[in-house]
Amino acid sequence: MAFPFARYAFFGMALMAWPLEAASVAPAEDDNTSAAELGIPGVTRIAVGGLSSGADFAVQFQVAFSETVIGAAIFAGQPYGCAIQRFPNDTMEPPSPEVPVCKGCPAGKTLVYDHCKVNSSVVEARLLAAVAKNYSSQGLIDNISNLTRARVYLHRGTTDSVYEEGSVAKTHDFFAEFLPASQLLFKNDIPAGHGYPLPGSKPWACGGRLPMQNCDYDGTDAALKHIYGGGLASPAEKASTSNLKWFDQKPFYGDKDVTGLARWGLVY
């Protein structure tokens, strides 16, 4: 789905179902001659989206930067702060490098890895909403009241074996603590697996774990329409590889071991 970059920016989601081979090799880590600033003038309506861990990131980013971000497309993602939060009915385990941080665990204990994805029955959305409100009151994230204007699209395929049934519903419940129901759209009746549901004749079976799946449903289109409303351009017949550009992320990543950002990012 294409839309005018002069007005909108959408970060994080794979919107094209075609391979883009041009610009597939990033500049060297220490290359300072190919640096390009990420500058898209006039952008005021920024949304974020992703699949799986990318969806987890999109949730965190939407909540933390709610003054800037006006919407999120969550394709199988867990609620804000869920991965490290102990809930009253959680099972705990001995310390593990897979879960190095646990809020609420006693000394010598940590959480089951991915507990929000594989045991969603223990997740309490209101507790997580209270955590977000607390962070907001301390100035650690943007004012949580900004979320009342956000528009959030959520998707979980009925055959997704990675984010088990009920997991994304808890993400919906988290956002429902802040957003009117009309601004939340949860699509959970497509027989997709753990991936983006797409239309067309591509040989990607609906179901399973391929990241893009032919399910006769355009999830990215639905997400963008929900977030931005009408007036979007029709999807392009073919992606233009010349529009895929590397940009320098060094001004943003600080301690890259903490932020997790690579030196180079891609913008389409």
VOVOKOL-7970 format. One line per 5 residues: number of its first residue (from 1); for each residue x, y, z of N, C-alpha, C, O. Coordinates in steps of 0.1 Angstrom, whole numbers, plus 2048, in hexadecimal, padded with zeros to 3 digits. Each point is the difference from the previous one (the first is absolute). Layout:
! residues N
NUM = X,Y,Z,X,Y,Z,X,Y,Z,X,Y,Z ~ ...
! end
This chain:
! residues 268
1 = 809,7F4,800,7F7,80C,800,809,80C,800,808,802,809 ~ 7F6,807,7ED,808,80C,7FF,7F8,80C,806,7F4,800,7FF ~ 813,809,806,7FA,80C,805,80A,80C,7FF,80C,7FD,800 ~ 7F0,80F,800,809,80B,7FE,809,802,80C,7FB,803,80B ~ 812,7FC,7F3,80A,802,80A,800,80E,805,806,803,80B
6 = 7F5,807,7ED,800,80E,805,7F7,801,80C,802,80A,807 ~ 7F5,7ED,7FB,7F7,802,80B,801,7F5,80B,7FD,802,80B ~ 807,7F2,7F1,800,7F5,809,80E,7F9,800,807,800,7F7 ~ 7FB,7F9,814,80C,7F7,801,7FB,7F4,808,7F9,801,80A ~ 80B,7F3,7F1,7FC,7F4,806,80C,7F7,802,806,7FC,7F6
11 = 7FF,802,816,80C,7F9,802,7FE,7F2,805,7F7,7FD,808 ~ 811,7F9,7F4,801,7F3,806,7F9,7F5,7F9,804,7F4,802 ~ 7F2,80F,7F5,7F8,7F5,7FA,805,7FD,7F2,804,809,7F9 ~ 7FD,7EA,804,803,7FB,7F2,7F3,802,7F8,7F7,7F8,802 ~ 809,812,7F6,7F4,803,7F9,7FF,7FA,7F2,7F6,7FF,7F9
16 = 816,7FC,802,800,7FB,7F2,802,7F1,801,807,7FB,808 ~ 7F2,7FE,7EF,801,7F2,7FF,80A,7FB,7F5,7FF,7F4,7FC ~ 809,815,7FF,809,7FC,7F5,80E,802,805,803,808,808 ~ 807,7EF,7F4,80E,801,804,806,80D,7FB,7FE,803,7F4 ~ 809,804,814,807,80C,7FD,80F,7FD,801,805,800,80B
21 = 801,7FE,7EA,80E,7FC,800,80A,80B,7FF,80B,800,805 ~ 7F1,80B,7F5,808,80C,7FF,802,806,80E,7F7,7FF,808 ~ 815,806,7FB,803,805,80D,7FF,7F6,80B,7FE,804,80B ~ 804,7EF,7F1,7FF,7F6,80A,80C,7FF,809,800,7F9,80B ~ 80B,80C,7F0,80D,800,808,802,80D,806,802,80A,7F9
26 = 7FF,7F7,814,802,80C,808,80E,805,7FE,809,7F8,7FE ~ 7FA,815,803,80D,805,801,808,7FA,80C,7FA,7FA,809 ~ 813,806,7F6,808,7FB,80B,7FD,808,80D,7FC,80B,800 ~ 806,7EE,80B,7FD,805,80D,807,80E,803,7FB,809,806 ~ 812,7F8,7F5,808,80C,802,800,809,7F4,808,809,7FF
31 = 7EE,7F5,7F8,800,809,7F4,7F9,80D,803,7F4,800,803 ~ 814,80B,7FD,7FA,80D,802,7FE,808,7F4,7FC,80C,800 ~ 807,7EE,7F4,7FE,807,7F3,7F3,7FE,7FA,7FB,808,7F8 ~ 7FE,7ED,80C,7F3,7FD,7FA,7F4,805,809,7F5,7FD,7FD ~ 80F,80A,80E,7F5,804,809,7F6,809,7FA,803,809,7F8
36 = 7F0,7F4,80B,7F5,809,7FB,7F7,802,80C,7FD,7F7,807 ~ 7FF,816,7FA,7F7,803,80B,7F2,7FB,7FD,7FC,800,7F4 ~ 7FD,7FC,816,7F2,7FC,7FF,7F8,80C,801,7FC,805,80B ~ 801,801,7EA,7F8,80D,800,7F4,7FF,7F7,801,7FF,7F4 ~ 7F3,801,811,7F4,7FF,7F9,7F8,80D,804,7F8,7FF,809
41 = 809,80C,7EF,7FA,80C,805,7F1,800,800,7FA,7F9,7F8 ~ 801,80E,812,7F1,801,801,7F9,7F4,806,7F3,800,800 ~ 814,7F6,805,7F9,7F5,806,7FB,803,80E,807,805,809 ~ 7EC,7F9,7F8,7FA,803,80D,7F7,7F5,805,7FD,800,80C ~ 800,7F6,7EC,7F7,7F5,804,808,7F3,7FF,800,7FA,7F5
46 = 807,802,816,809,7F5,800,7F9,7F4,807,7FB,801,80B ~ 805,7F3,7EE,7FB,7F4,806,80B,7F6,800,80A,801,7F9 ~ 7F5,7F4,80F,80A,7F6,801,7F9,7F2,7FF,7F5,7FF,804 ~ 812,7F7,7F7,7FA,7F3,7FF,80B,7F5,7FF,80B,803,7FD ~ 7F0,7F1,804,80A,7F5,7FF,7F9,7F3,803,7F4,7FF,803
51 = 814,7F6,7FB,7FC,7F2,802,808,7FA,80A,80C,801,800 ~ 7EE,7F8,80A,807,7F8,80A,808,809,809,7FB,809,806 ~ 812,7F5,7FA,809,809,809,7FF,80F,7FB,801,809,807 ~ 7FD,7F8,7EB,7FE,80D,7FB,7F3,807,805,7FF,80C,802 ~ 7F6,7EB,800,7F4,805,805,802,803,80F,7FA,80A,805
56 = 80D,7EE,802,803,803,80E,807,80E,801,7FC,809,808 ~ 80E,7FA,7EF,806,80D,800,7F6,80B,7FD,801,80B,806 ~ 7F6,7F2,7F0,7F7,80A,7FC,7F7,804,80C,7FD,80C,801 ~ 7FF,7EB,807,7F8,802,80C,807,809,809,7FB,80B,805 ~ 812,7F2,7FE,808,807,809,802,80F,7FB,7FF,809,808
61 = 803,7F8,7EB,803,80D,7FA,7F3,809,800,801,80C,803 ~ 7F4,7EE,7FA,7F4,807,800,7FD,806,80E,7FC,80C,801 ~ 806,7EC,809,7FC,804,80E,80B,80B,805,7FC,80A,805 ~ 810,7F3,7F8,80B,809,805,800,80D,7F9,804,80A,807 ~ 7F9,7F7,7ED,801,80C,7F8,7F2,804,7FA,7FF,803,7F5
66 = 7F7,7FC,814,7F2,802,7FC,7FE,80F,7FB,7F6,802,7FA ~ 812,807,80A,7FE,80E,7FC,803,801,7F1,7FA,809,7F9 ~ 80F,7EF,802,804,800,7F2,7F9,7F6,7F7,7FC,803,7F5 ~ 802,7F1,810,7FB,7F5,7F9,7F0,800,801,7FB,7FF,80B ~ 7FF,801,7E9,7F1,801,800,7F9,7F2,7FE,7F4,800,801
71 = 814,7F5,7FD,7F9,7F4,7FE,80A,7F4,7FF,80C,803,7FE ~ 7EF,7F1,804,809,7F4,7FF,7F9,7F5,7F9,7F4,7FE,802 ~ 813,7FA,7F7,7FB,7F4,7FA,808,7F4,806,80C,7FE,7FE ~ 7ED,7FA,80A,806,7F5,808,7FC,7F3,7FA,7F5,7FB,802 ~ 814,7FF,7F7,7FE,7F2,7FA,807,7F6,80A,80B,7FD,7FF
76 = 7ED,7FE,80A,804,7F7,80A,80B,806,809,80C,7FF,7FE ~ 7EF,809,80C,809,807,809,7FA,7FF,80E,7F4,7FF,802 ~ 815,802,808,7FC,7FF,80E,7FE,80E,806,805,80A,7FB ~ 7F5,7F7,811,7FD,80D,806,80D,807,805,80A,7FA,801 ~ 7F4,813,801,80A,809,805,806,7FA,80D,7F9,7FE,80A
81 = 814,801,7F7,807,7FC,80C,7FE,7F2,805,803,7FC,80B ~ 7F6,7FC,7EC,7FB,7F2,805,80C,7F6,802,7FF,7F8,80A ~ 80B,809,7EE,80A,7F6,800,808,7FF,80E,804,7F5,804 ~ 7FD,816,803,807,800,80C,7F8,801,80D,805,801,80B ~ 7EE,800,7F3,7F7,802,80B,7FA,7F3,806,7FB,7F8,7F9
86 = 808,806,814,7FA,7F5,807,7F1,803,803,7FD,80B,805 ~ 7FB,7EB,7F9,7F2,801,804,7FD,7F6,80B,808,7F7,802 ~ 7ED,80B,806,7FE,7F8,80B,800,7F1,7FE,804,7F9,809 ~ 7F7,803,7EB,7FF,7F1,7FE,80B,7FB,7F7,800,7F5,7FB ~ 80B,813,803,80B,7FC,7F8,808,7F4,807,801,7FF,80C
91 = 804,7F8,7EB,809,7F6,805,80E,806,7FF,804,807,7F6 ~ 804,7F7,814,80E,805,800,80A,7F5,7FF,7FD,7F4,803 ~ 80F,810,7F8,80B,7F6,7FE,80D,806,806,801,80B,804 ~ 809,7EC,7FD,80D,805,804,805,80B,7F6,7FC,800,7F5 ~ 80E,808,80F,805,80A,7F7,805,7FB,7F3,805,7F5,7FF
96 = 7F8,812,7F6,804,7FC,7F3,804,80C,7F8,7FA,80B,801 ~ 810,7F3,7F6,804,80B,7F7,7F6,804,7F6,800,80B,7FA ~ 7F6,7EC,804,7F5,803,7F7,7F6,80A,805,7FA,808,7F9 ~ 805,7F9,815,7F8,809,806,808,807,80B,7FE,7FD,80C ~ 80B,80C,7F1,809,806,80A,7F9,80A,809,806,803,80B
101 = 7EE,802,7F1,7FA,80A,808,7F1,7FB,803,7F9,7FB,7F7 ~ 803,807,816,7F3,7FD,804,7FB,80A,80A,806,801,80A ~ 7EF,806,7F3,7FA,809,80A,7F7,7F8,809,7F6,7FB,7FB ~ 80D,804,811,7F7,7FA,80A,805,7F2,804,7F9,7FA,808 ~ 811,801,7F2,805,7F3,804,809,801,80D,807,809,801
106 = 7F8,7ED,807,809,7FF,80C,80E,7FD,7FC,802,7FC,7F4 ~ 807,806,814,80E,7FD,7FD,802,7F2,7FC,7FA,7F7,807 ~ 80E,806,7EF,802,7F2,7FC,7F6,7FB,7F7,800,7F3,7FE ~ 7F6,815,7FD,7F6,7FB,7F8,7FE,809,7F4,803,80C,800 ~ 7F8,7EE,7F5,7FC,809,7F4,7F4,7F9,7FA,7FB,7F6,804
111 = 801,810,7F0,7F4,7FC,7FA,803,7F5,7F5,80B,7FE,7FB ~ 7EB,7FB,801,800,7F7,7F5,802,808,7F3,7FA,80A,7FF ~ 810,7F2,7F9,802,807,7F4,7F4,801,7F7,7F9,7F7,7FE ~ 804,815,7FD,7F4,803,7F8,7F3,7FD,807,7F7,7FB,7F9 ~ 808,807,814,7F4,7FC,807,7F4,807,7FB,7F5,7FA,801
116 = 80C,812,7F9,7F4,807,7FB,7FB,7FA,7F3,7F4,801,7FC ~ 815,7F8,7FD,7FC,7FA,7F3,7FB,7F1,802,7F7,7FC,7F8 ~ 80E,7FD,812,7FD,7F2,801,7F6,7FD,80C,7FB,7F5,801 ~ 803,815,807,7F7,7FE,80C,7F9,80D,803,801,805,80B ~ 7F7,7FF,7EB,7FA,80D,801,7F5,801,80B,7FC,80B,803
121 = 800,7EA,802,7F5,800,80A,805,807,80D,7F7,805,807 ~ 816,7FC,7FB,805,806,80C,801,80F,7FE,801,808,80A ~ 7FE,7FD,7EA,803,80E,7FD,7F4,809,805,7F5,7FD,7FD ~ 80E,80E,80A,7F6,809,805,803,80E,7F9,809,807,804 ~ 7EE,7FC,7F3,802,80C,7F8,7FF,80C,809,807,80A,7FD
126 = 7F1,7F6,80D,7FE,80C,808,80D,803,808,803,80B,803 ~ 804,7EA,801,80C,802,807,80A,807,7F7,808,809,804 ~ 7F9,7F2,7F0,809,806,7F6,7FD,80F,7FD,808,808,7FE ~ 7EB,7FB,801,7FB,80D,7FE,805,809,80C,803,80C,7FE ~ 7FC,7EF,80E,804,807,80C,80F,803,7FF,805,80B,804
131 = 803,7EB,7F7,80E,802,7FF,803,80C,7F6,808,808,803 ~ 7F1,7F8,7F2,802,80A,7F6,7FC,80E,806,807,80A,7FD ~ 7EE,7F6,80A,7FC,80D,807,80B,805,80A,803,80C,801 ~ 803,7EA,806,80A,804,809,80D,806,7F9,805,80A,804 ~ 7FF,7EF,7F1,80B,805,7F9,7FD,80E,7FA,809,809,801
136 = 7EB,7F9,7FB,7FC,80D,7FA,801,80B,80B,804,80B,7FE ~ 7F7,7F2,80E,800,809,80B,80E,804,804,802,80B,806 ~ 807,7EC,7F8,80E,803,803,808,807,7F5,80B,804,801 ~ 7EE,7FE,7F4,806,806,7F4,80A,7F7,7F9,808,805,7F8 ~ 7F6,7EE,80A,809,7F6,7F9,7FB,7FD,7F2,808,7FD,7F7
141 = 7EB,805,806,7FB,7FF,7F3,7F7,80C,7FE,7FD,808,809 ~ 7FE,7FA,7EB,7F7,80B,7FD,7F3,7FF,808,7FD,7F5,806 ~ 7FC,816,7FB,7F4,801,808,7F6,7F5,7FB,7FC,800,7F4 ~ 800,7F7,814,7F7,7F5,7FC,7F3,804,7FA,7F9,7F9,7F9 ~ 803,814,80B,7F3,805,7FA,800,801,7F1,7F6,800,7FA
146 = 816,801,800,801,801,7F2,7FA,7F3,7F9,7FC,801,7F4 ~ 804,7F4,813,7FB,7F4,7FA,7F2,800,7FC,7FB,7F9,7F8 ~ 7FD,811,80E,7F2,800,7FD,7FD,804,7F2,7F5,7FE,7FB ~ 815,808,7FE,7FE,803,7F2,806,7F6,7F6,7FE,801,7F4 ~ 809,7F5,811,807,7F6,7F8,7F5,7F7,7F9,7F5,7FE,806
151 = 80F,7FC,7EF,7F8,7F6,7F9,808,7F4,7FF,80C,800,7FA ~ 7EF,7F4,80B,809,7F4,800,7F8,7F5,7F9,7F5,7FD,803 ~ 813,7FC,7F4,7FB,7F4,7F9,808,7F4,806,80C,801,801 ~ 7ED,7F5,802,806,7F4,805,7FC,7F4,7F8,7F4,7FF,7FB ~ 815,7F7,802,7FD,7F4,7F9,807,7F4,806,80B,801,805
156 = 7ED,7F4,7FC,806,7F3,803,7F9,7F6,7F8,7F4,7FF,800 ~ 814,7F9,7F8,7FA,7F6,7F8,7FB,7F4,809,806,7FD,80A ~ 7F0,7FC,7F1,7FA,7F6,809,809,7F3,801,7FE,7F8,808 ~ 80C,807,7EF,809,7F5,800,80E,804,805,809,7F8,7FF ~ 7F8,814,807,80D,804,805,804,7F8,80D,7F9,800,80A
161 = 812,7F9,7F4,805,7F7,80B,80B,807,809,804,7FA,809 ~ 800,812,7F3,80A,807,807,7FA,809,80B,804,7FF,80C ~ 7F2,809,7F0,7F8,808,80A,7F3,7F8,801,7F7,801,7F8 ~ 808,7F8,813,7F5,7F7,802,7F3,808,802,800,80C,803 ~ 7F5,7ED,7FC,7F3,806,801,7FE,807,80D,804,7FB,80B
166 = 7F7,811,7F4,7FF,809,80C,80B,809,802,7FE,80A,808 ~ 80E,7F4,7F2,80B,809,803,7FE,80E,7FA,802,80A,807 ~ 7FA,7F7,7ED,7FE,80D,7FA,7F3,806,805,7FF,80D,800 ~ 7F8,7EB,804,7F4,806,807,803,808,80C,7FA,80A,803 ~ 811,7F2,804,804,807,80C,806,80E,7FC,800,80A,807
171 = 807,7F6,7ED,805,80D,7FB,7F4,809,7FD,801,80C,802 ~ 7F5,7EE,7F8,7F3,808,7FD,7FB,806,80E,7FC,80B,800 ~ 804,7EC,80A,7FA,804,80D,808,80B,806,7FB,809,806 ~ 813,7F7,7F8,808,80B,805,7FC,80D,7F9,7FE,80A,807 ~ 802,7F6,7EC,7FD,80D,7F9,7F1,804,804,7FD,80C,800
176 = 7FA,7EB,802,7F2,803,804,800,808,80D,7F5,806,803 ~ 815,7F9,805,801,808,80C,801,80F,7FD,7FE,808,809 ~ 806,7FB,7EB,803,80E,7FD,7F8,805,7F4,7FD,80C,7FF ~ 800,7EC,7F7,7FA,804,7F3,7F1,7FD,800,7FC,7F6,806 ~ 7FC,813,7F3,7F2,7FC,7FE,800,7F4,7F7,809,7FE,7F7
181 = 7EC,7FA,80A,7FF,7F4,7F8,800,802,7F1,805,7F8,7F8 ~ 7F6,814,804,800,803,7F1,80E,802,7FA,802,7FF,7F4 ~ 808,803,815,80E,802,7FB,808,7F3,801,80C,800,7FC ~ 7EE,7F5,808,807,7F3,801,7F9,7F7,7F6,7F4,7FE,800 ~ 814,7FB,7F8,7FC,7F6,7F7,808,7F3,802,80C,800,7FE
186 = 7ED,7F5,806,807,7F4,802,7FB,7F5,7F6,7F4,7FC,801 ~ 814,800,7F6,7FD,7F7,7F6,805,7F2,804,80C,7FE,800 ~ 7EC,7F9,804,804,7F3,805,7F8,7F4,7FA,7FE,7F6,807 ~ 7FE,80C,7ED,7F8,7F5,7F9,806,7FB,7F3,7F9,7F9,7F8 ~ 813,80B,805,807,7FC,7F4,808,7F3,803,808,801,809
191 = 7F8,7F5,7EF,807,7F3,803,80F,801,7FC,806,7F7,7FB ~ 800,815,809,80E,802,7FD,808,7FA,80C,7FC,7FE,80B ~ 811,7FF,7F2,809,7FC,80A,807,80D,805,7FA,80A,802 ~ 813,7F4,801,808,80B,806,806,808,7F5,80C,7FE,7FD ~ 7EC,80B,7FD,805,808,7F5,7F7,80B,7FD,7F5,801,806
196 = 80E,806,7EF,7F7,80A,7FA,7F6,7FA,7F7,804,7F9,7F7 ~ 7EF,808,80B,7F6,7FB,7F6,7FF,80A,7F5,7FE,80C,801 ~ 804,7EE,7F2,800,808,7F4,7F6,7FA,7F6,7FD,7F5,801 ~ 7FF,813,7F5,7F8,7FB,7F5,809,7FC,7F5,80C,801,800 ~ 7EE,7FA,7F5,807,7FD,7F4,803,7F2,7FD,7FB,7F7,807
201 = 80D,806,7EF,803,7F3,7FC,80E,7FB,803,804,7F6,7FA ~ 803,810,80F,80D,7FC,804,7FF,7F2,806,7F7,7FD,807 ~ 813,7FA,7F7,800,7F2,805,804,7FF,80F,808,7F8,803 ~ 7F2,811,805,803,7FF,80E,7F3,7FC,807,7F6,807,802 ~ 80A,7ED,803,7F4,7FA,806,7FB,808,80C,808,805,807
206 = 7EB,7FC,7FA,7FA,806,80C,801,7F6,80C,7FA,7F5,7FF ~ 80D,80F,80B,803,7F7,80B,80F,7FE,801,807,803,7F7 ~ 7FD,7F6,813,80E,7FE,802,808,80C,805,7FA,808,807 ~ 813,7F8,7F6,808,80B,806,808,808,7F6,809,807,804 ~ 7F3,7F9,7EF,806,809,7F7,7FC,80E,803,7F5,802,804
211 = 814,808,7FB,7FD,80D,804,7F5,807,7F8,7FA,80A,805 ~ 804,7F2,7EF,7F6,805,7F7,7F7,7F4,7FB,806,7F7,7FB ~ 7ED,80B,806,7F7,7F4,7FD,7F4,805,7F8,7FA,80A,802 ~ 803,7EE,7F3,7F5,803,7F7,7F3,7FB,807,7FD,7F5,7FF ~ 7FC,815,807,7F4,7FC,808,7F4,807,7FA,7F5,800,807
216 = 80C,806,7ED,7F5,807,7FA,7FB,80B,809,7F4,803,800 ~ 815,803,807,7FC,80B,809,80D,809,801,80B,7FB,803 ~ 7F3,812,7FB,80B,809,800,801,807,80D,7FA,80A,803 ~ 80E,7F0,806,802,805,80D,806,80E,801,7FC,808,808 ~ 80E,7FA,7F0,807,80D,800,7F7,80B,7FB,800,80B,805
221 = 7F8,7F2,7F1,7F6,809,7FB,7F6,804,80B,7FD,80B,802 ~ 7FE,7EB,804,7F6,802,80B,806,808,80B,7F9,809,806 ~ 813,7F4,7FE,807,808,80B,801,80E,7FC,7FD,809,808 ~ 808,7FA,7EC,802,80E,7FC,7F3,808,7FF,7FF,80B,804 ~ 7F7,7EE,7F7,7F2,806,7FF,7FB,804,80E,7FA,80A,802
226 = 808,7EC,807,7FB,803,80E,807,80B,806,7FA,809,807 ~ 813,7F8,7F7,808,80A,807,7FE,80E,7F9,7FF,80A,807 ~ 802,7F6,7EC,800,80D,7F9,7F3,804,7FA,7FE,80B,7FC ~ 7F8,7EB,803,7F3,804,7FA,801,7FF,7F1,809,7FA,7FA ~ 7EE,80E,7FF,800,800,7F2,80B,808,7FA,808,806,807
231 = 7F7,7FB,7EB,809,809,7F9,80E,7FA,7FD,809,807,7FC ~ 7F9,7EC,807,80D,7FA,7FD,801,7FC,7F1,7F5,7FD,7FA ~ 816,803,801,803,7FC,7F2,7FE,7F1,7FF,802,7F9,80A ~ 7FA,802,7EA,7FF,7F2,7FE,80E,7F9,800,80A,807,7FD ~ 7F6,7EC,806,80D,7F9,801,807,800,7F2,7F9,7FF,7F6
236 = 814,803,80A,807,7FF,7F4,800,7F2,7FB,800,7F6,808 ~ 801,808,7EB,800,7F3,7FA,80E,7F9,803,800,7F4,801 ~ 80A,814,800,80D,7FB,802,808,809,809,800,80C,7FE ~ 808,7EF,80B,808,808,808,80C,806,7F8,805,7F9,7F7 ~ 7FF,813,80C,80B,807,7F9,80C,7FF,808,801,806,80B
241 = 809,7F2,7F1,80C,7FE,808,808,80D,801,808,801,80A ~ 7F6,808,7ED,808,80D,800,7FB,808,80C,807,80A,804 ~ 7ED,7F3,802,7FB,808,80B,805,7FA,80D,7FC,806,80B ~ 80B,7F0,7F5,805,7FA,80D,80E,805,803,80A,7FE,7F8 ~ 7F7,80A,812,80D,807,803,805,7FD,80E,7F9,7FE,80A
246 = 814,801,7F7,807,7FE,80D,801,80E,806,803,80A,7FA ~ 7FC,7F7,813,802,80C,808,808,7FD,80C,800,7F5,806 ~ 807,815,7FF,809,7FE,80C,7F8,801,80D,7FA,80A,802 ~ 807,7EC,806,7F9,800,80D,808,804,80B,7FC,800,80C ~ 811,803,7F1,809,803,80B,7FB,80C,809,803,7FF,80C
251 = 7F7,80B,7EE,7FC,80B,809,7F5,7FC,80A,7FD,807,80A ~ 7FD,7ED,7F4,7F5,7FC,809,804,7F5,809,7F9,7FE,80A ~ 812,7FA,7F4,801,7F4,807,808,801,80D,800,7F6,808 ~ 807,815,7FB,807,801,80C,809,7F3,803,808,7FD,7F8 ~ 7F5,7FD,813,806,7F3,803,7F9,7F5,7F9,7F5,7FC,804
256 = 810,800,7F0,7F9,7F6,7F8,7FD,7F3,807,7F7,7F9,7FC ~ 812,803,80E,7FD,7F4,807,7F4,801,809,7FA,7F6,803 ~ 802,816,800,7F4,802,808,7F4,802,7F7,7F5,7FA,802 ~ 80C,80F,7F3,7F5,803,7F8,7FC,7F5,7F6,7F5,7FE,7FC ~ 815,7FA,800,7FE,7F5,7F7,7FF,804,7F1,7FD,7F8,7F8
261 = 807,815,805,7FF,805,7F3,80D,7FD,7F8,80B,801,806 ~ 7F4,7FB,7EE,80C,7FE,7F7,804,80E,7FB,7F9,80A,802 ~ 813,7F7,7F8,806,80D,7FB,7F7,805,7F5,7FD,80C,800 ~ 7FE,7EB,7F8,7F8,804,7F4,7F2,7FB,801,7FD,7F5,804 ~ 7F9,814,7F7,7F2,7FC,7FF,7FC,802,7F2,807,806,7F7
266 = 7ED,7F5,806,7FA,801,7F2,7F3,808,801,7F8,7FE,809 ~ 807,80B,7ED,7F3,807,7FF,7FB,7FE,7F1,808,801,7F7 ~ 7EB,7FD,808,7FA,7FF,7F2,7F8,80C,7FD,7FA,801,7F6
! end
